[in-house]
Amino acid sequence: MGFIKNMNERVKGFNIVDIKLAQGAAMFVALVIVKLIPRIMSINIWWFVGLLIVCTIRPMYVLFIKR
Protein backbone atom coordinates (compact mmCIF):
# COMPACT_ATOMS: atom_id res chain seq x y z
CA MET A 1 0.00 0.00 0.00
CA GLY A 2 1.36 3.41 -0.93
CA PHE A 3 2.05 6.16 1.57
CA ILE A 4 -0.81 8.41 0.44
CA LYS A 5 -3.31 5.53 0.38
CA ASN A 6 -2.20 4.50 3.88
CA MET A 7 -2.57 8.06 5.22
CA ASN A 8 -6.03 8.39 3.61
CA GLU A 9 -7.16 5.24 5.40
CA ARG A 10 -5.87 6.53 8.74
CA VAL A 11 -7.48 9.97 8.32
CA LYS A 12 -10.90 8.42 7.64
CA GLY A 13 -11.09 7.69 11.38
CA PHE A 14 -10.87 11.39 12.27
CA ASN A 15 -13.91 13.24 13.54
CA ILE A 16 -14.47 17.01 13.30
CA VAL A 17 -12.60 17.72 16.55
CA ASP A 18 -9.52 15.85 15.30
CA ILE A 19 -9.56 17.76 12.03
CA LYS A 20 -9.90 21.15 13.74
CA LEU A 21 -7.08 20.29 16.17
CA ALA A 22 -4.85 19.39 13.20
CA GLN A 23 -5.72 22.72 11.55
CA GLY A 24 -4.89 24.55 14.78
CA ALA A 25 -1.56 22.74 15.01
CA ALA A 26 -0.73 23.78 11.43
CA MET A 27 -1.61 27.38 12.30
CA PHE A 28 0.71 27.32 15.32
CA VAL A 29 3.53 25.83 13.23
CA ALA A 30 3.10 28.78 10.85
CA LEU A 31 3.22 31.21 13.79
CA VAL A 32 6.43 29.64 15.10
CA ILE A 33 8.02 29.96 11.65
CA VAL A 34 7.00 33.63 11.45
CA LYS A 35 8.45 34.28 14.92
CA LEU A 36 11.72 32.59 13.94
CA ILE A 37 11.95 34.32 10.53
CA PRO A 38 10.18 37.70 10.87
CA ARG A 39 11.35 38.83 7.43
CA ILE A 40 8.68 36.53 5.98
CA MET A 41 6.03 39.08 6.97
CA SER A 42 7.71 41.79 4.91
CA ILE A 43 6.63 39.95 1.73
CA ASN A 44 4.00 41.74 -0.33
CA ILE A 45 0.46 40.78 0.74
CA TRP A 46 -0.47 39.72 -2.80
CA TRP A 47 1.90 36.72 -2.56
CA PHE A 48 -0.12 35.50 0.43
CA VAL A 49 -3.39 36.11 -1.41
CA GLY A 50 -2.09 34.17 -4.42
CA LEU A 51 -0.99 31.24 -2.26
CA LEU A 52 -4.37 31.30 -0.49
CA ILE A 53 -6.17 31.01 -3.83
CA VAL A 54 -3.87 28.22 -5.06
CA CYS A 55 -4.35 26.24 -1.83
CA THR A 56 -8.14 26.74 -1.91
CA ILE A 57 -8.81 25.58 -5.48
CA ARG A 58 -8.88 21.80 -4.90
CA PRO A 59 -10.87 21.79 -1.62
CA MET A 60 -13.50 24.08 -3.15
CA TYR A 61 -13.66 21.90 -6.26
CA VAL A 62 -14.18 18.77 -4.15
CA LEU A 63 -16.71 20.52 -1.90
CA PHE A 64 -18.91 22.17 -4.54
CA ILE A 65 -18.33 20.57 -7.97
CA LYS A 66 -17.18 16.96 -7.61
CA ARG A 67 -19.98 14.49 -6.83
C-alpha positions as CSV (number, residue, x, y, z in Angstrom):
1,M,0.0,0.0,0.0
2,G,1.4,3.4,-0.9
3,F,2.1,6.2,1.6
4,I,-0.8,8.4,0.4
5,K,-3.3,5.5,0.4
6,N,-2.2,4.5,3.9
7,M,-2.6,8.1,5.2
8,N,-6.0,8.4,3.6
9,E,-7.2,5.2,5.4
10,R,-5.9,6.5,8.7
11,V,-7.5,10.0,8.3
12,K,-10.9,8.4,7.6
13,G,-11.1,7.7,11.4
14,F,-10.9,11.4,12.3
15,N,-13.9,13.2,13.5
16,I,-14.5,17.0,13.3
17,V,-12.6,17.7,16.5
18,D,-9.5,15.8,15.3
19,I,-9.6,17.8,12.0
20,K,-9.9,21.1,13.7
21,L,-7.1,20.3,16.2
22,A,-4.8,19.4,13.2
23,Q,-5.7,22.7,11.6
24,G,-4.9,24.5,14.8
25,A,-1.6,22.7,15.0
26,A,-0.7,23.8,11.4
27,M,-1.6,27.4,12.3
28,F,0.7,27.3,15.3
29,V,3.5,25.8,13.2
30,A,3.1,28.8,10.8
31,L,3.2,31.2,13.8
32,V,6.4,29.6,15.1
33,I,8.0,30.0,11.7
34,V,7.0,33.6,11.4
35,K,8.5,34.3,14.9
36,L,11.7,32.6,13.9
37,I,12.0,34.3,10.5
38,P,10.2,37.7,10.9
39,R,11.3,38.8,7.4
40,I,8.7,36.5,6.0
41,M,6.0,39.1,7.0
42,S,7.7,41.8,4.9
43,I,6.6,39.9,1.7
44,N,4.0,41.7,-0.3
45,I,0.5,40.8,0.7
46,W,-0.5,39.7,-2.8
47,W,1.9,36.7,-2.6
48,F,-0.1,35.5,0.4
49,V,-3.4,36.1,-1.4
50,G,-2.1,34.2,-4.4
51,L,-1.0,31.2,-2.3
52,L,-4.4,31.3,-0.5
53,I,-6.2,31.0,-3.8
54,V,-3.9,28.2,-5.1
55,C,-4.4,26.2,-1.8
56,T,-8.1,26.7,-1.9
57,I,-8.8,25.6,-5.5
58,R,-8.9,21.8,-4.9
59,P,-10.9,21.8,-1.6
60,M,-13.5,24.1,-3.1
61,Y,-13.7,21.9,-6.3
62,V,-14.2,18.8,-4.2
63,L,-16.7,20.5,-1.9
64,F,-18.9,22.2,-4.5
65,I,-18.3,20.6,-8.0
66,K,-17.2,17.0,-7.6
67,R,-20.0,14.5,-6.8
